[in-house]
Amino acid sequence: MSFRSVSSPFHHATHPIAGEFARLIVILSGLYLWHRLVRAVLSTVAGGGGPPAFSGVAITSLVFGGTTIGGVLLFTVAYTDYRNISLGLQLPSRGDLPLVGIAGVVPLIGVALTKLVGTVTGVQYNALLQYSVAADSSLLPVLKLTVISVLVGVPMFVIVCQILIQGSFGQAVDADRAIALTTFAAGFVLLSTTGGLTTVPDRGKLLGLLVFTLCLGVGPYLVDQFAPDRRPAVAYGPALLFIGFVVVSGVTAVDSFAGGLFIATHLAVLGVAAYSYDRTGSVLPPAVAYTTLELANTGTVYAFEAGLQSW
């Protein structure tokens, strides 16, 4: 009996998914390197010592974020044209408007519930978000930075999560599985137990994604060595064990009920963004979800926790 049977149903079932995860690793690694390159160049132009301050933090953030998005957008246009992936620039139909509303409501409910539980249990929201506002801060500077954060962060989330990740998975699996895989992949690489979502994964997350991809790809090549009734466990076992390890590690890293709700809220936003994007074919609903999440996060800290820093 051969070591690998190319006609194995497990091989055919997992091979396209593993291939998309491999592409995702390359894309996200490129994003990481581009982010580091832009930061290094702008820091050099500004004279070194971290992000440049041409005319203050707001201008610095806008220049840095705009340059990063510009490069990512150029790659995205070329990539989607090569793989025939829709950019989703059309508006939702009138019948899809309820999905737009749901995309905006889910973050509000999640943030409000997390803040409520945190208040009862003594966990400050700014500790979960890793973001604080001075007690004497006026609304205008906070609003300026929030607007810049939305202008930079929301397009990045939409491009990375919906167009690149979900669009790629949609080439290999059906819509429902693409939604699930997008939520899992985006949640793993872009979500932390503190601080919420980040537009660029770190090296540890990229390495973890590589390990998962290897686990997903190696199982089907071993199934012929086992009895038929054990082949599903062998084919999917390594990947499922990795997912179990990630889940257990994530749960143990959460030290409060409010922290668990914080993670669940951000995962729910990723999920509703993926679902609404699939059902409407438009990037507007996910953009609404990410924008509402950003505004709710910042607004909660400014309105209820100004002057506090709980970490």
Secondary structure, DSSP 4 states (H G I P E B T S, - for coil): --S--TT-HHHHHHHHHHHHHHHHHHHHHHHHHHHHHHHHHHHHHTTSSSS--SSSHHHHHHHHHHHHHHHHHHHHHHHHHHHT-----SPPPGGGHHHHHHHHHHHHHHHHHHHHHHHHHT--HHHHHT----TT--HHHHHHHHHHHHHHHHHHHIIIIIIIIIHHHTTTS-HHHHHHHHHHHHHHHHEETTTEE-SS--HHHHHHHHHHHHHHHHGGGGGGGS-GGGHHHHHHHHHHHHHHHHHHHHHHH--SHHHHHHHHHHHHHHHHHHHHHHHH--SHHHHHHHHHHHHHHHHHHHHH-TT----
